[in-house]
């Protein structure tokens, strides 16, 4: 079978118009997380195991920072304790 330049052009255009696959749930999650980069969010404990007072009555803050390809660092502060990332 011999392909002409016109046939090749049509094939290239058709391939270029092929619908893209939708992003995977993992890619959707990552994109949503990247969109939060530079923002901080505060919260409180909604429910904890019986007797666990680690986060009780303390300010909880997560910072979505240091966004690089393949890595997003999210420091998590509990009151004045800033040791978690």
PyMOL Python script that loads the backbone (N, CA, C, O; Angstrom):
from pymol import cmd

cmd.read_pdbstr("""\
ATOM      1  N   UNK A   1       0.843  -1.165   0.000  1.00  0.00           N
ATOM      2  CA  UNK A   1       0.000   0.000   0.000  1.00  0.00           C
ATOM      3  C   UNK A   1       0.890   1.230   0.000  1.00  0.00           C
ATOM      4  O   UNK A   1       1.834   1.333   0.784  1.00  0.00           O
ATOM      5  N   UNK A   2       0.581   2.144  -0.876  1.00  0.00           N
ATOM      6  CA  UNK A   2       1.376   3.355  -1.011  1.00  0.00           C
ATOM      7  C   UNK A   2       0.574   4.527  -0.481  1.00  0.00           C
ATOM      8  O   UNK A   2      -0.572   4.742  -0.878  1.00  0.00           O
ATOM      9  N   UNK A   3       1.194   5.294   0.434  1.00  0.00           N
ATOM     10  CA  UNK A   3       0.516   6.443   1.020  1.00  0.00           C
ATOM     11  C   UNK A   3       0.987   7.733   0.360  1.00  0.00           C
ATOM     12  O   UNK A   3       2.184   7.959   0.182  1.00  0.00           O
ATOM     13  N   UNK A   4       0.041   8.553   0.009  1.00  0.00           N
ATOM     14  CA  UNK A   4       0.387   9.846  -0.572  1.00  0.00           C
ATOM     15  C   UNK A   4       0.588  10.858   0.535  1.00  0.00           C
ATOM     16  O   UNK A   4       0.243  10.601   1.688  1.00  0.00           O
ATOM     17  N   UNK A   5       1.139  11.999   0.195  1.00  0.00           N
ATOM     18  CA  UNK A   5       1.347  13.070   1.172  1.00  0.00           C
ATOM     19  C   UNK A   5       0.006  13.519   1.755  1.00  0.00           C
ATOM     20  O   UNK A   5      -0.084  13.809   2.948  1.00  0.00           O
ATOM     21  N   UNK A   6      -1.019  13.577   0.934  1.00  0.00           N
ATOM     22  CA  UNK A   6      -2.337  13.992   1.409  1.00  0.00           C
ATOM     23  C   UNK A   6      -2.893  12.982   2.412  1.00  0.00           C
ATOM     24  O   UNK A   6      -3.483  13.370   3.421  1.00  0.00           O
ATOM     25  N   UNK A   7      -2.708  11.694   2.141  1.00  0.00           N
ATOM     26  CA  UNK A   7      -3.189  10.649   3.049  1.00  0.00           C
ATOM     27  C   UNK A   7      -2.445  10.723   4.377  1.00  0.00           C
ATOM     28  O   UNK A   7      -3.049  10.596   5.442  1.00  0.00           O
ATOM     29  N   UNK A   8      -1.139  10.928   4.309  1.00  0.00           N
ATOM     30  CA  UNK A   8      -0.352  11.054   5.542  1.00  0.00           C
ATOM     31  C   UNK A   8      -0.790  12.266   6.355  1.00  0.00           C
ATOM     32  O   UNK A   8      -0.869  12.200   7.582  1.00  0.00           O
ATOM     33  N   UNK A   9      -1.074  13.365   5.676  1.00  0.00           N
ATOM     34  CA  UNK A   9      -1.527  14.574   6.373  1.00  0.00           C
ATOM     35  C   UNK A   9      -2.837  14.315   7.095  1.00  0.00           C
ATOM     36  O   UNK A   9      -3.004  14.716   8.247  1.00  0.00           O
ATOM     37  N   UNK A  10      -3.760  13.651   6.431  1.00  0.00           N
ATOM     38  CA  UNK A  10      -5.054  13.333   7.041  1.00  0.00           C
ATOM     39  C   UNK A  10      -4.855  12.419   8.252  1.00  0.00           C
ATOM     40  O   UNK A  10      -5.482  12.626   9.291  1.00  0.00           O
ATOM     41  N   UNK A  11      -3.997  11.422   8.130  1.00  0.00           N
ATOM     42  CA  UNK A  11      -3.734  10.510   9.247  1.00  0.00           C
ATOM     43  C   UNK A  11      -3.132  11.251  10.437  1.00  0.00           C
ATOM     44  O   UNK A  11      -3.524  11.007  11.578  1.00  0.00           O
ATOM     45  N   UNK A  12      -2.192  12.146  10.184  1.00  0.00           N
ATOM     46  CA  UNK A  12      -1.583  12.924  11.262  1.00  0.00           C
ATOM     47  C   UNK A  12      -2.630  13.793  11.945  1.00  0.00           C
ATOM     48  O   UNK A  12      -2.647  13.894  13.171  1.00  0.00           O
ATOM     49  N   UNK A  13      -3.495  14.414  11.171  1.00  0.00           N
ATOM     50  CA  UNK A  13      -4.551  15.251  11.748  1.00  0.00           C
ATOM     51  C   UNK A  13      -5.524  14.431  12.577  1.00  0.00           C
ATOM     52  O   UNK A  13      -5.958  14.868  13.643  1.00  0.00           O
ATOM     53  N   UNK A  14      -5.869  13.249  12.095  1.00  0.00           N
ATOM     54  CA  UNK A  14      -6.793  12.393  12.834  1.00  0.00           C
ATOM     55  C   UNK A  14      -6.181  11.927  14.153  1.00  0.00           C
ATOM     56  O   UNK A  14      -6.861  11.897  15.180  1.00  0.00           O
ATOM     57  N   UNK A  15      -4.918  11.569  14.126  1.00  0.00           N
ATOM     58  CA  UNK A  15      -4.249  11.139  15.350  1.00  0.00           C
ATOM     59  C   UNK A  15      -4.196  12.306  16.332  1.00  0.00           C
ATOM     60  O   UNK A  15      -4.405  12.118  17.530  1.00  0.00           O
ATOM     61  N   UNK A  16      -3.917  13.504  15.834  1.00  0.00           N
ATOM     62  CA  UNK A  16      -3.862  14.687  16.691  1.00  0.00           C
ATOM     63  C   UNK A  16      -5.214  15.047  17.276  1.00  0.00           C
ATOM     64  O   UNK A  16      -5.278  15.711  18.310  1.00  0.00           O
ATOM     65  N   UNK A  17      -6.291  14.625  16.640  1.00  0.00           N
ATOM     66  CA  UNK A  17      -7.637  14.947  17.125  1.00  0.00           C
ATOM     67  C   UNK A  17      -8.216  13.862  18.018  1.00  0.00           C
ATOM     68  O   UNK A  17      -9.328  13.998  18.528  1.00  0.00           O
ATOM     69  N   UNK A  18      -7.473  12.799  18.205  1.00  0.00           N
ATOM     70  CA  UNK A  18      -7.979  11.701  19.040  1.00  0.00           C
ATOM     71  C   UNK A  18      -8.225  12.222  20.452  1.00  0.00           C
ATOM     72  O   UNK A  18      -7.407  12.970  20.988  1.00  0.00           O
ATOM     73  N   UNK A  19      -9.335  11.836  21.053  1.00  0.00           N
ATOM     74  CA  UNK A  19      -9.615  12.324  22.410  1.00  0.00           C
ATOM     75  C   UNK A  19      -8.570  11.826  23.401  1.00  0.00           C
ATOM     76  O   UNK A  19      -8.112  10.685  23.330  1.00  0.00           O
ATOM     77  N   UNK A  20      -8.206  12.707  24.322  1.00  0.00           N
ATOM     78  CA  UNK A  20      -7.256  12.324  25.349  1.00  0.00           C
ATOM     79  C   UNK A  20      -7.962  11.506  26.405  1.00  0.00           C
ATOM     80  O   UNK A  20      -9.159  11.663  26.647  1.00  0.00           O
ATOM     81  N   UNK A  21      -7.191  10.625  27.030  1.00  0.00           N
ATOM     82  CA  UNK A  21      -7.758   9.854  28.127  1.00  0.00           C
ATOM     83  C   UNK A  21      -7.965  10.787  29.310  1.00  0.00           C
ATOM     84  O   UNK A  21      -7.144  11.674  29.547  1.00  0.00           O
ATOM     85  N   UNK A  22      -9.042  10.603  30.052  1.00  0.00           N
ATOM     86  CA  UNK A  22      -9.238  11.455  31.227  1.00  0.00           C
ATOM     87  C   UNK A  22      -8.140  11.171  32.251  1.00  0.00           C
ATOM     88  O   UNK A  22      -7.623  10.056  32.320  1.00  0.00           O
ATOM     89  N   UNK A  23      -7.785  12.187  33.047  1.00  0.00           N
ATOM     90  CA  UNK A  23      -6.742  11.955  34.050  1.00  0.00           C
ATOM     91  C   UNK A  23      -7.176  10.908  35.067  1.00  0.00           C
ATOM     92  O   UNK A  23      -8.358  10.776  35.383  1.00  0.00           O
ATOM     93  N   UNK A  24      -6.200  10.171  35.570  1.00  0.00           N
ATOM     94  CA  UNK A  24      -6.481   9.143  36.575  1.00  0.00           C
ATOM     95  C   UNK A  24      -6.894   9.818  37.884  1.00  0.00           C
ATOM     96  O   UNK A  24      -6.611  11.000  38.079  1.00  0.00           O
ATOM     97  N   UNK A  25      -7.551   9.094  38.774  1.00  0.00           N
ATOM     98  CA  UNK A  25      -7.896   9.673  40.080  1.00  0.00           C
ATOM     99  C   UNK A  25      -6.659  10.195  40.809  1.00  0.00           C
ATOM    100  O   UNK A  25      -6.728  11.219  41.488  1.00  0.00           O
ATOM    101  N   UNK A  26      -5.536   9.504  40.674  1.00  0.00           N
ATOM    102  CA  UNK A  26      -4.303   9.962  41.317  1.00  0.00           C
ATOM    103  C   UNK A  26      -3.862  11.300  40.731  1.00  0.00           C
ATOM    104  O   UNK A  26      -3.481  12.205  41.473  1.00  0.00           O
ATOM    105  N   UNK A  27      -3.912  11.432  39.403  1.00  0.00           N
ATOM    106  CA  UNK A  27      -3.534  12.689  38.766  1.00  0.00           C
ATOM    107  C   UNK A  27      -4.496  13.811  39.142  1.00  0.00           C
ATOM    108  O   UNK A  27      -4.073  14.954  39.316  1.00  0.00           O
ATOM    109  N   UNK A  28      -5.780  13.501  39.270  1.00  0.00           N
ATOM    110  CA  UNK A  28      -6.767  14.500  39.681  1.00  0.00           C
ATOM    111  C   UNK A  28      -6.486  14.968  41.103  1.00  0.00           C
ATOM    112  O   UNK A  28      -6.543  16.164  41.387  1.00  0.00           O
ATOM    113  N   UNK A  29      -6.184  14.034  41.997  1.00  0.00           N
ATOM    114  CA  UNK A  29      -5.860  14.370  43.383  1.00  0.00           C
ATOM    115  C   UNK A  29      -4.624  15.264  43.432  1.00  0.00           C
ATOM    116  O   UNK A  29      -4.613  16.279  44.127  1.00  0.00           O
ATOM    117  N   UNK A  30      -3.587  14.884  42.694  1.00  0.00           N
ATOM    118  CA  UNK A  30      -2.328  15.636  42.699  1.00  0.00           C
ATOM    119  C   UNK A  30      -2.561  17.059  42.175  1.00  0.00           C
ATOM    120  O   UNK A  30      -2.047  18.019  42.749  1.00  0.00           O
ATOM    121  N   UNK A  31      -3.322  17.200  41.103  1.00  0.00           N
ATOM    122  CA  UNK A  31      -3.614  18.522  40.542  1.00  0.00           C
ATOM    123  C   UNK A  31      -4.379  19.383  41.546  1.00  0.00           C
ATOM    124  O   UNK A  31      -4.115  20.579  41.673  1.00  0.00           O
ATOM    125  N   UNK A  32      -5.322  18.775  42.255  1.00  0.00           N
ATOM    126  CA  UNK A  32      -6.084  19.522  43.265  1.00  0.00           C
ATOM    127  C   UNK A  32      -5.171  19.965  44.405  1.00  0.00           C
ATOM    128  O   UNK A  32      -5.316  21.073  44.921  1.00  0.00           O
ATOM    129  N   UNK A  33      -4.240  19.113  44.795  1.00  0.00           N
ATOM    130  CA  UNK A  33      -3.297  19.457  45.856  1.00  0.00           C
ATOM    131  C   UNK A  33      -2.352  20.564  45.394  1.00  0.00           C
ATOM    132  O   UNK A  33      -2.067  21.491  46.152  1.00  0.00           O
ATOM    133  N   UNK A  34      -1.868  20.473  44.167  1.00  0.00           N
ATOM    134  CA  UNK A  34      -0.995  21.524  43.626  1.00  0.00           C
ATOM    135  C   UNK A  34      -1.700  22.880  43.590  1.00  0.00           C
ATOM    136  O   UNK A  34      -1.071  23.918  43.792  1.00  0.00           O
ATOM    137  N   UNK A  35      -2.994  22.864  43.334  1.00  0.00           N
ATOM    138  CA  UNK A  35      -3.757  24.112  43.282  1.00  0.00           C
ATOM    139  C   UNK A  35      -3.813  24.800  44.651  1.00  0.00           C
ATOM    140  O   UNK A  35      -4.089  25.997  44.729  1.00  0.00           O
ATOM    141  N   UNK A  36      -3.555  24.058  45.718  1.00  0.00           N
ATOM    142  CA  UNK A  36      -3.577  24.614  47.072  1.00  0.00           C
ATOM    143  C   UNK A  36      -2.219  25.158  47.507  1.00  0.00           C
ATOM    144  O   UNK A  36      -2.093  25.715  48.598  1.00  0.00           O
ATOM    145  N   UNK A  37      -1.202  24.999  46.660  1.00  0.00           N
ATOM    146  CA  UNK A  37       0.158  25.388  47.031  1.00  0.00           C
ATOM    147  C   UNK A  37       0.203  26.857  47.450  1.00  0.00           C
ATOM    148  O   UNK A  37      -0.344  27.737  46.785  1.00  0.00           O
ATOM    149  N   UNK A  38       0.870  27.084  48.570  1.00  0.00           N
ATOM    150  CA  UNK A  38       0.997  28.440  49.102  1.00  0.00           C
ATOM    151  C   UNK A  38      -0.093  28.805  50.087  1.00  0.00           C
ATOM    152  O   UNK A  38      -0.049  29.888  50.671  1.00  0.00           O
ATOM    153  N   UNK A  39      -1.059  27.946  50.287  1.00  0.00           N
ATOM    154  CA  UNK A  39      -2.159  28.237  51.195  1.00  0.00           C
ATOM    155  C   UNK A  39      -2.008  27.460  52.505  1.00  0.00           C
ATOM    156  O   UNK A  39      -1.338  26.430  52.566  1.00  0.00           O
ATOM    157  N   UNK A  40      -2.644  27.981  53.538  1.00  0.00           N
ATOM    158  CA  UNK A  40      -2.659  27.322  54.844  1.00  0.00           C
ATOM    159  C   UNK A  40      -4.103  27.145  55.277  1.00  0.00           C
ATOM    160  O   UNK A  40      -4.970  27.950  54.935  1.00  0.00           O
ATOM    161  N   UNK A  41      -4.354  26.081  56.036  1.00  0.00           N
ATOM    162  CA  UNK A  41      -5.708  25.776  56.479  1.00  0.00           C
ATOM    163  C   UNK A  41      -5.679  25.382  57.943  1.00  0.00           C
ATOM    164  O   UNK A  41      -4.882  24.539  58.353  1.00  0.00           O
ATOM    165  N   UNK A  42      -6.547  25.993  58.726  1.00  0.00           N
ATOM    166  CA  UNK A  42      -6.644  25.686  60.143  1.00  0.00           C
ATOM    167  C   UNK A  42      -7.811  24.762  60.417  1.00  0.00           C
ATOM    168  O   UNK A  42      -8.756  24.683  59.632  1.00  0.00           O
ATOM    169  N   UNK A  43      -7.734  24.065  61.538  1.00  0.00           N
ATOM    170  CA  UNK A  43      -8.818  23.162  61.887  1.00  0.00           C
ATOM    171  C   UNK A  43      -8.755  22.768  63.345  1.00  0.00           C
ATOM    172  O   UNK A  43      -7.896  23.224  64.100  1.00  0.00           O
ATOM    173  N   UNK A  44      -9.673  21.921  63.720  1.00  0.00           N
ATOM    174  CA  UNK A  44      -9.738  21.399  65.082  1.00  0.00           C
ATOM    175  C   UNK A  44     -10.025  19.906  65.004  1.00  0.00           C
ATOM    176  O   UNK A  44     -10.405  19.388  63.954  1.00  0.00           O
ATOM    177  N   UNK A  45      -9.840  19.230  66.113  1.00  0.00           N
ATOM    178  CA  UNK A  45     -10.120  17.800  66.179  1.00  0.00           C
ATOM    179  C   UNK A  45     -11.637  17.601  66.194  1.00  0.00           C
ATOM    180  O   UNK A  45     -12.344  18.189  67.012  1.00  0.00           O
ATOM    181  N   UNK A  46     -12.116  16.777  65.289  1.00  0.00           N
ATOM    182  CA  UNK A  46     -13.542  16.450  65.256  1.00  0.00           C
ATOM    183  C   UNK A  46     -13.827  15.217  66.098  1.00  0.00           C
ATOM    184  O   UNK A  46     -14.869  15.127  66.748  1.00  0.00           O
ATOM    185  N   UNK A  47     -12.899  14.268  66.084  1.00  0.00           N
ATOM    186  CA  UNK A  47     -13.086  13.038  66.844  1.00  0.00           C
ATOM    187  C   UNK A  47     -11.718  12.412  67.068  1.00  0.00           C
ATOM    188  O   UNK A  47     -10.890  12.392  66.157  1.00  0.00           O
ATOM    189  N   UNK A  48     -11.478  11.915  68.238  1.00  0.00           N
ATOM    190  CA  UNK A  48     -10.203  11.270  68.562  1.00  0.00           C
ATOM    191  C   UNK A  48     -10.474   9.991  69.335  1.00  0.00           C
ATOM    192  O   UNK A  48     -11.534   9.840  69.942  1.00  0.00           O
ATOM    193  N   UNK A  49      -9.520   9.073  69.313  1.00  0.00           N
ATOM    194  CA  UNK A  49      -9.676   7.846  70.105  1.00  0.00           C
ATOM    195  C   UNK A  49      -9.811   8.189  71.592  1.00  0.00           C
ATOM    196  O   UNK A  49      -9.273   9.195  72.054  1.00  0.00           O
ATOM    197  N   UNK A  50     -10.512   7.368  72.313  1.00  0.00           N
ATOM    198  CA  UNK A  50     -10.711   7.593  73.747  1.00  0.00           C
ATOM    199  C   UNK A  50      -9.360   7.745  74.443  1.00  0.00           C
ATOM    200  O   UNK A  50      -8.464   6.920  74.265  1.00  0.00           O
ATOM    201  N   UNK A  51      -9.223   8.796  75.229  1.00  0.00           N
ATOM    202  CA  UNK A  51      -8.010   9.034  75.994  1.00  0.00           C
ATOM    203  C   UNK A  51      -6.886   9.708  75.229  1.00  0.00           C
ATOM    204  O   UNK A  51      -5.877  10.072  75.833  1.00  0.00           O
ATOM    205  N   UNK A  52      -7.020   9.887  73.936  1.00  0.00           N
ATOM    206  CA  UNK A  52      -5.966  10.529  73.137  1.00  0.00           C
ATOM    207  C   UNK A  52      -6.165  12.038  73.161  1.00  0.00           C
ATOM    208  O   UNK A  52      -7.131  12.551  72.597  1.00  0.00           O
ATOM    209  N   UNK A  53      -5.257  12.744  73.810  1.00  0.00           N
ATOM    210  CA  UNK A  53      -5.356  14.199  73.918  1.00  0.00           C
ATOM    211  C   UNK A  53      -4.234  14.903  73.146  1.00  0.00           C
ATOM    212  O   UNK A  53      -3.968  16.082  73.381  1.00  0.00           O
ATOM    213  N   UNK A  54      -3.587  14.198  72.241  1.00  0.00           N
ATOM    214  CA  UNK A  54      -2.465  14.752  71.482  1.00  0.00           C
ATOM    215  C   UNK A  54      -2.820  16.067  70.803  1.00  0.00           C
ATOM    216  O   UNK A  54      -2.049  17.024  70.865  1.00  0.00           O
ATOM    217  N   UNK A  55      -3.983  16.122  70.155  1.00  0.00           N
ATOM    218  CA  UNK A  55      -4.377  17.314  69.412  1.00  0.00           C
ATOM    219  C   UNK A  55      -5.480  18.105  70.114  1.00  0.00           C
ATOM    220  O   UNK A  55      -5.903  19.144  69.607  1.00  0.00           O
ATOM    221  N   UNK A  56      -5.948  17.640  71.258  1.00  0.00           N
ATOM    222  CA  UNK A  56      -7.087  18.270  71.937  1.00  0.00           C
ATOM    223  C   UNK A  56      -6.760  19.702  72.350  1.00  0.00           C
ATOM    224  O   UNK A  56      -5.684  19.982  72.878  1.00  0.00           O
ATOM    225  N   UNK A  57      -7.698  20.590  72.103  1.00  0.00           N
ATOM    226  CA  UNK A  57      -7.602  21.998  72.503  1.00  0.00           C
ATOM    227  C   UNK A  57      -6.347  22.685  71.971  1.00  0.00           C
ATOM    228  O   UNK A  57      -5.797  23.563  72.636  1.00  0.00           O
ATOM    229  N   UNK A  58      -5.897  22.307  70.803  1.00  0.00           N
ATOM    230  CA  UNK A  58      -4.731  22.933  70.175  1.00  0.00           C
ATOM    231  C   UNK A  58      -5.095  23.375  68.767  1.00  0.00           C
ATOM    232  O   UNK A  58      -5.904  22.741  68.088  1.00  0.00           O
ATOM    233  N   UNK A  59      -4.485  24.468  68.342  1.00  0.00           N
ATOM    234  CA  UNK A  59      -4.690  24.935  66.969  1.00  0.00           C
ATOM    235  C   UNK A  59      -3.996  23.969  66.010  1.00  0.00           C
ATOM    236  O   UNK A  59      -2.834  23.618  66.214  1.00  0.00           O
ATOM    237  N   UNK A  60      -4.691  23.548  64.989  1.00  0.00           N
ATOM    238  CA  UNK A  60      -4.141  22.654  63.971  1.00  0.00           C
ATOM    239  C   UNK A  60      -4.062  23.426  62.656  1.00  0.00           C
ATOM    240  O   UNK A  60      -5.060  23.978  62.194  1.00  0.00           O
ATOM    241  N   UNK A  61      -2.871  23.462  62.055  1.00  0.00           N
ATOM    242  CA  UNK A  61      -2.687  24.201  60.806  1.00  0.00           C
ATOM    243  C   UNK A  61      -1.831  23.367  59.861  1.00  0.00           C
ATOM    244  O   UNK A  61      -0.772  22.864  60.236  1.00  0.00           O
ATOM    245  N   UNK A  62      -2.317  23.230  58.621  1.00  0.00           N
ATOM    246  CA  UNK A  62      -1.510  22.589  57.581  1.00  0.00           C
ATOM    247  C   UNK A  62      -1.161  23.642  56.536  1.00  0.00           C
ATOM    248  O   UNK A  62      -2.006  24.447  56.146  1.00  0.00           O
ATOM    249  N   UNK A  63       0.084  23.628  56.092  1.00  0.00           N
ATOM    250  CA  UNK A  63       0.565  24.551  55.061  1.00  0.00           C
ATOM    251  C   UNK A  63       0.945  23.720  53.839  1.00  0.00           C
ATOM    252  O   UNK A  63       1.773  22.814  53.936  1.00  0.00           O
ATOM    253  N   UNK A  64       0.349  24.023  52.706  1.00  0.00           N
ATOM    254  CA  UNK A  64       0.719  23.321  51.468  1.00  0.00           C
ATOM    255  C   UNK A  64       1.865  24.126  50.865  1.00  0.00           C
ATOM    256  O   UNK A  64       1.654  25.193  50.288  1.00  0.00           O
ATOM    257  N   UNK A  65       3.085  23.600  51.007  1.00  0.00           N
ATOM    258  CA  UNK A  65       4.290  24.335  50.613  1.00  0.00           C
ATOM    259  C   UNK A  65       5.223  23.465  49.796  1.00  0.00           C
ATOM    260  O   UNK A  65       5.003  22.271  49.590  1.00  0.00           O
ATOM    261  N   UNK A  66       6.272  24.124  49.344  1.00  0.00           N
ATOM    262  CA  UNK A  66       7.350  23.434  48.635  1.00  0.00           C
ATOM    263  C   UNK A  66       6.812  22.492  47.567  1.00  0.00           C
ATOM    264  O   UNK A  66       7.062  21.287  47.599  1.00  0.00           O
ATOM    265  N   UNK A  67       6.078  23.053  46.632  1.00  0.00           N
ATOM    266  CA  UNK A  67       5.488  22.256  45.562  1.00  0.00           C
ATOM    267  C   UNK A  67       6.478  22.136  44.408  1.00  0.00           C
ATOM    268  O   UNK A  67       6.809  23.123  43.752  1.00  0.00           O
ATOM    269  N   UNK A  68       6.940  20.925  44.172  1.00  0.00           N
ATOM    270  CA  UNK A  68       7.840  20.620  43.071  1.00  0.00           C
ATOM    271  C   UNK A  68       7.239  19.454  42.305  1.00  0.00           C
ATOM    272  O   UNK A  68       6.326  18.783  42.785  1.00  0.00           O
ATOM    273  N   UNK A  69       7.753  19.226  41.127  1.00  0.00           N
ATOM    274  CA  UNK A  69       7.242  18.097  40.357  1.00  0.00           C
ATOM    275  C   UNK A  69       7.546  16.800  41.102  1.00  0.00           C
ATOM    276  O   UNK A  69       8.705  16.490  41.378  1.00  0.00           O
ATOM    277  N   UNK A  70       6.517  16.060  41.418  1.00  0.00           N
ATOM    278  CA  UNK A  70       6.680  14.785  42.096  1.00  0.00           C
ATOM    279  C   UNK A  70       6.749  14.866  43.606  1.00  0.00           C
ATOM    280  O   UNK A  70       6.832  13.830  44.264  1.00  0.00           O
ATOM    281  N   UNK A  71       6.719  16.070  44.184  1.00  0.00           N
ATOM    282  CA  UNK A  71       6.793  16.190  45.644  1.00  0.00           C
ATOM    283  C   UNK A  71       6.097  17.461  46.116  1.00  0.00           C
ATOM    284  O   UNK A  71       6.321  18.546  45.579  1.00  0.00           O
ATOM    285  N   UNK A  72       5.260  17.311  47.116  1.00  0.00           N
ATOM    286  CA  UNK A  72       4.622  18.444  47.779  1.00  0.00           C
ATOM    287  C   UNK A  72       4.806  18.238  49.270  1.00  0.00           C
ATOM    288  O   UNK A  72       4.399  17.213  49.817  1.00  0.00           O
ATOM    289  N   UNK A  73       5.415  19.206  49.923  1.00  0.00           N
ATOM    290  CA  UNK A  73       5.648  19.104  51.367  1.00  0.00           C
ATOM    291  C   UNK A  73       4.554  19.896  52.080  1.00  0.00           C
ATOM    292  O   UNK A  73       4.254  21.033  51.717  1.00  0.00           O
ATOM    293  N   UNK A  74       3.961  19.269  53.108  1.00  0.00           N
ATOM    294  CA  UNK A  74       2.861  19.884  53.846  1.00  0.00           C
ATOM    295  C   UNK A  74       3.190  19.852  55.333  1.00  0.00           C
ATOM    296  O   UNK A  74       2.888  18.866  56.005  1.00  0.00           O
ATOM    297  N   UNK A  75       3.807  20.916  55.865  1.00  0.00           N
ATOM    298  CA  UNK A  75       4.026  20.982  57.309  1.00  0.00           C
ATOM    299  C   UNK A  75       2.682  21.006  58.039  1.00  0.00           C
ATOM    300  O   UNK A  75       1.721  21.621  57.577  1.00  0.00           O
ATOM    301  N   UNK A  76       2.635  20.337  59.168  1.00  0.00           N
ATOM    302  CA  UNK A  76       1.419  20.272  59.986  1.00  0.00           C
ATOM    303  C   UNK A  76       1.777  20.730  61.386  1.00  0.00           C
ATOM    304  O   UNK A  76       2.590  20.103  62.065  1.00  0.00           O
ATOM    305  N   UNK A  77       1.168  21.825  61.815  1.00  0.00           N
ATOM    306  CA  UNK A  77       1.462  22.401  63.128  1.00  0.00           C
ATOM    307  C   UNK A  77       0.350  22.048  64.109  1.00  0.00           C
ATOM    308  O   UNK A  77      -0.837  22.134  63.795  1.00  0.00           O
ATOM    309  N   UNK A  78       0.766  21.653  65.293  1.00  0.00           N
ATOM    310  CA  UNK A  78      -0.165  21.344  66.382  1.00  0.00           C
ATOM    311  C   UNK A  78       0.196  22.289  67.520  1.00  0.00           C
ATOM    312  O   UNK A  78       1.179  22.079  68.230  1.00  0.00           O
ATOM    313  N   UNK A  79      -0.620  23.340  67.684  1.00  0.00           N
ATOM    314  CA  UNK A  79      -0.264  24.359  68.665  1.00  0.00           C
ATOM    315  C   UNK A  79       1.061  24.977  68.270  1.00  0.00           C
ATOM    316  O   UNK A  79       1.222  25.424  67.134  1.00  0.00           O
ATOM    317  N   UNK A  80       2.011  25.010  69.190  1.00  0.00           N
ATOM    318  CA  UNK A  80       3.340  25.559  68.905  1.00  0.00           C
ATOM    319  C   UNK A  80       4.298  24.507  68.349  1.00  0.00           C
ATOM    320  O   UNK A  80       5.419  24.844  67.968  1.00  0.00           O
ATOM    321  N   UNK A  81       3.885  23.256  68.297  1.00  0.00           N
ATOM    322  CA  UNK A  81       4.719  22.173  67.790  1.00  0.00           C
ATOM    323  C   UNK A  81       4.714  22.192  66.271  1.00  0.00           C
ATOM    324  O   UNK A  81       3.692  21.916  65.642  1.00  0.00           O
ATOM    325  N   UNK A  82       5.847  22.516  65.692  1.00  0.00           N
ATOM    326  CA  UNK A  82       5.975  22.619  64.234  1.00  0.00           C
ATOM    327  C   UNK A  82       6.891  21.531  63.677  1.00  0.00           C
ATOM    328  O   UNK A  82       7.540  21.734  62.651  1.00  0.00           O
ATOM    329  N   UNK A  83       6.946  20.391  64.338  1.00  0.00           N
ATOM    330  CA  UNK A  83       7.900  19.342  63.978  1.00  0.00           C
ATOM    331  C   UNK A  83       7.410  18.366  62.930  1.00  0.00           C
ATOM    332  O   UNK A  83       8.174  17.500  62.502  1.00  0.00           O
ATOM    333  N   UNK A  84       6.164  18.474  62.501  1.00  0.00           N
ATOM    334  CA  UNK A  84       5.618  17.485  61.567  1.00  0.00           C
ATOM    335  C   UNK A  84       5.613  18.020  60.134  1.00  0.00           C
ATOM    336  O   UNK A  84       5.236  19.167  59.893  1.00  0.00           O
ATOM    337  N   UNK A  85       6.031  17.182  59.190  1.00  0.00           N
ATOM    338  CA  UNK A  85       5.902  17.505  57.766  1.00  0.00           C
ATOM    339  C   UNK A  85       5.491  16.247  57.036  1.00  0.00           C
ATOM    340  O   UNK A  85       5.319  16.269  55.817  1.00  0.00           O
TER     341      UNK A  85
END
""", "prot")
cmd.dss("prot")
cmd.show_as("cartoon", "prot")
cmd.util.cbc("prot")
cmd.orient("prot")
